[in-house]
């Protein structure tokens, strides 16, 4: 019975602080990209927008959870 309590399903958000930092950086990059697009930049704006949408957001989603949480549960 004691082992069942140790293996209970964890509830909570699947993202760790690192995921939110990466997605926050993506959001900042996208906002800067749109502001530079509004000012007329035809080279910097697309680069920032592609990096924000196609690199940082997916990276923030698929990046593994924090290793400290996995070590605490014994996995």
C-alpha positions as CSV (number, residue, x, y, z in Angstrom):
1,X,0.0,0.0,0.0
2,X,2.8,2.4,0.7
3,X,4.2,1.9,-2.8
4,X,0.9,3.0,-4.3
5,X,1.1,6.3,-2.5
6,X,4.6,6.9,-3.9
7,X,3.5,6.2,-7.4
8,X,0.5,8.5,-7.4
9,X,0.0,10.5,-10.5
10,X,1.4,14.0,-10.2
11,X,-0.9,16.8,-10.9
12,X,0.1,20.2,-12.1
13,X,1.4,21.9,-15.1
14,X,3.8,20.0,-17.3
15,X,6.0,23.0,-18.0
16,X,8.9,24.0,-15.7
17,X,10.4,27.5,-15.2
18,X,12.8,27.0,-18.1
19,X,9.9,26.3,-20.5
20,X,8.2,29.6,-19.5
21,X,11.5,31.5,-19.8
22,X,12.0,30.2,-23.4
23,X,8.4,31.0,-24.4
24,X,8.7,34.4,-22.8
25,X,11.8,35.1,-24.8
26,X,9.9,34.0,-27.9
27,X,7.1,36.4,-27.1
28,X,9.5,39.3,-26.6
29,X,11.2,38.4,-29.9
30,X,7.8,38.3,-31.7
31,X,6.8,41.7,-30.3
32,X,10.1,43.3,-31.3
33,X,9.7,41.7,-34.7
34,X,6.2,43.2,-35.2
35,X,7.5,46.6,-34.0
36,X,10.4,46.5,-36.5
37,X,8.0,45.4,-39.2
38,X,5.8,48.4,-38.4
39,X,8.9,50.7,-38.7
40,X,9.6,49.3,-42.2
41,X,12.4,46.8,-41.6
42,X,12.3,44.2,-44.4
43,X,15.3,42.1,-43.1
44,X,15.3,42.2,-39.3
45,X,11.5,41.7,-38.8
46,X,11.1,38.5,-40.7
47,X,14.2,37.0,-39.0
48,X,12.9,37.8,-35.5
49,X,9.4,36.6,-36.3
50,X,10.6,33.3,-37.8
51,X,12.9,32.7,-34.8
52,X,10.1,33.5,-32.4
53,X,7.4,31.4,-34.0
54,X,9.4,28.5,-35.6
55,X,12.3,28.1,-33.2
56,X,11.7,29.4,-29.7
57,X,8.0,28.6,-29.2
58,X,8.4,24.9,-30.3
59,X,11.6,24.7,-28.2
60,X,9.8,26.0,-25.2
61,X,7.0,23.4,-25.7
62,X,9.2,20.3,-26.3
63,X,12.0,21.1,-23.9
64,X,12.0,18.5,-21.1
65,X,10.7,19.2,-17.6
66,X,13.1,20.1,-14.9
67,X,15.4,17.3,-13.9
68,X,15.1,18.2,-10.2
69,X,11.5,17.1,-10.2
70,X,12.3,13.8,-11.8
71,X,15.1,13.1,-9.3
72,X,12.8,13.9,-6.4
73,X,10.3,11.3,-7.5
74,X,13.0,8.7,-8.0
75,X,12.5,8.3,-11.8
